[in-house]
């Protein structure tokens, strides 16, 4: 009973609510520069290969570790080291969304690409600071549940900018949709003003050189550091590559924007929430290591579901089944994966180290996914999704050599 009461007290802490709300602010811009924008371009008959290359607009998500040390080293003259930077990035996000809202992708393709890149830059920078904020305000034993709250917020925002955006696009213009999303971003960013500035643990970097060198030195001198980085790069590779072409795939095989918004985005959102909850409970029971192993296999099977759907065609029941399974397993895998990454960081260099890890996690989505349009055109949908399924193998092999999931019950961070 005491343990249950302690768990309840943890769930209702202020920092859990803040983690959720900051997850909303972080999750909203991602699709607006990615899949939702792809949907807008698909409707305007932009070539599929061009849509695929728009994935490169997400480059800031993979390069954010390059400027992350600035957030550890410098403090702006208002709101503190973390909240000051958050306000700057969030103002930039709202302004960029407003500029996107007055464009027509087919007519101003280059300008839209530039704005998508700028949106990704502000979004990636916000993610760096939010990740650091969450790590610095959560105790080690709260990382798992705190990460779950953050992901709940993140995925809620992705439903707003994905599912709700597509449903609104069925009734309004895409320009109006982006105006609404800019307003939502402004409201969610208000969380920053009410959050507490985290206390600095230890001595912060005293120079820019120290902010760059020290976190890298501390991380790479650990045993197994390179294997950890490779694992982070490959663990969700297949799932991410398949997801990069999911929206064009749904549209091309015959589903409407309303069906995509209601099933792929909305029903899938609730499946994902269920996966996050189930994943969090299983992490408590089995530990992070074993869950990474089991959830990784489930993610691979769910990716194969897209290949089946490509053969069945625009069947609502089949789409519902594929989406339910894909988002359920994706939520489970994300819960374990996020907790694993948070556990790898040193609180003195949170922004830089977390940015390094999440940058690697973003490489499949940004670099490799930019070629998925060409691959889908040349291979066909069935072969493309089979390829994505096979790409889950390298991550599972790395996990096998890194961890014995059926014997070790230690936290993943202590296994190297």
Secondary structure as the mmCIF struct_conf table of DSSP 4:
data_model
#
loop_
_struct_conf.conf_type_id
_struct_conf.id
_struct_conf.beg_label_comp_id
_struct_conf.beg_label_asym_id
_struct_conf.beg_label_seq_id
_struct_conf.end_label_comp_id
_struct_conf.end_label_asym_id
_struct_conf.end_label_seq_id
HELX_RH_AL_P HELX_RH_AL_P1 UNK A 2 UNK A 11
TURN_TY1_P TURN_TY1_P1 UNK A 12 UNK A 12
HELX_RH_AL_P HELX_RH_AL_P2 UNK A 14 UNK A 32
TURN_TY1_P TURN_TY1_P2 UNK A 33 UNK A 34
HELX_RH_AL_P HELX_RH_AL_P3 UNK A 35 UNK A 43
TURN_TY1_P TURN_TY1_P3 UNK A 44 UNK A 45
HELX_RH_AL_P HELX_RH_AL_P4 UNK A 48 UNK A 53
HELX_RH_3T_P HELX_RH_3T_P1 UNK A 54 UNK A 58
HELX_RH_AL_P HELX_RH_AL_P5 UNK A 59 UNK A 63
TURN_TY1_P TURN_TY1_P4 UNK A 64 UNK A 64
HELX_RH_AL_P HELX_RH_AL_P6 UNK A 65 UNK A 73
BEND BEND1 UNK A 77 UNK A 79
HELX_RH_AL_P HELX_RH_AL_P7 UNK A 80 UNK A 100
TURN_TY1_P TURN_TY1_P5 UNK A 101 UNK A 102
TURN_TY1_P TURN_TY1_P6 UNK A 105 UNK A 107
BEND BEND2 UNK A 108 UNK A 108
HELX_RH_AL_P HELX_RH_AL_P8 UNK A 109 UNK A 137
BEND BEND3 UNK A 138 UNK A 138
HELX_RH_3T_P HELX_RH_3T_P2 UNK A 140 UNK A 142
HELX_RH_AL_P HELX_RH_AL_P9 UNK A 143 UNK A 159
HELX_RH_PI_P HELX_RH_PI_P1 UNK A 160 UNK A 164
HELX_RH_AL_P HELX_RH_AL_P10 UNK A 165 UNK A 169
TURN_TY1_P TURN_TY1_P7 UNK A 170 UNK A 171
BEND BEND4 UNK A 172 UNK A 172
HELX_RH_AL_P HELX_RH_AL_P11 UNK A 174 UNK A 189
TURN_TY1_P TURN_TY1_P8 UNK A 190 UNK A 190
HELX_RH_AL_P HELX_RH_AL_P12 UNK A 191 UNK A 194
BEND BEND5 UNK A 195 UNK A 195
HELX_LH_PP_P HELX_LH_PP_P1 UNK A 196 UNK A 201
BEND BEND6 UNK A 202 UNK A 202
HELX_LH_PP_P HELX_LH_PP_P2 UNK A 203 UNK A 205
BEND BEND7 UNK A 206 UNK A 207
HELX_RH_AL_P HELX_RH_AL_P13 UNK A 208 UNK A 220
TURN_TY1_P TURN_TY1_P9 UNK A 221 UNK A 221
BEND BEND8 UNK A 222 UNK A 222
TURN_TY1_P TURN_TY1_P10 UNK A 223 UNK A 224
HELX_RH_AL_P HELX_RH_AL_P14 UNK A 225 UNK A 234
TURN_TY1_P TURN_TY1_P11 UNK A 235 UNK A 236
HELX_RH_AL_P HELX_RH_AL_P15 UNK A 237 UNK A 244
TURN_TY1_P TURN_TY1_P12 UNK A 245 UNK A 245
HELX_RH_AL_P HELX_RH_AL_P16 UNK A 246 UNK A 252
TURN_TY1_P TURN_TY1_P13 UNK A 253 UNK A 254
HELX_RH_AL_P HELX_RH_AL_P17 UNK A 257 UNK A 259
HELX_RH_PI_P HELX_RH_PI_P2 UNK A 260 UNK A 267
HELX_RH_AL_P HELX_RH_AL_P18 UNK A 268 UNK A 286
HELX_RH_AL_P HELX_RH_AL_P19 UNK A 288 UNK A 312
BEND BEND9 UNK A 314 UNK A 314
HELX_RH_AL_P HELX_RH_AL_P20 UNK A 316 UNK A 343
TURN_TY1_P TURN_TY1_P14 UNK A 344 UNK A 344
HELX_RH_3T_P HELX_RH_3T_P3 UNK A 347 UNK A 349
HELX_RH_AL_P HELX_RH_AL_P21 UNK A 350 UNK A 366
TURN_TY1_P TURN_TY1_P15 UNK A 367 UNK A 367
HELX_RH_3T_P HELX_RH_3T_P4 UNK A 368 UNK A 371
HELX_RH_AL_P HELX_RH_AL_P22 UNK A 372 UNK A 379
HELX_RH_AL_P HELX_RH_AL_P23 UNK A 381 UNK A 390
TURN_TY1_P TURN_TY1_P16 UNK A 391 UNK A 392
HELX_RH_AL_P HELX_RH_AL_P24 UNK A 393 UNK A 402
TURN_TY1_P TURN_TY1_P17 UNK A 405 UNK A 407
BEND BEND10 UNK A 410 UNK A 410
HELX_RH_3T_P HELX_RH_3T_P5 UNK A 412 UNK A 414
#
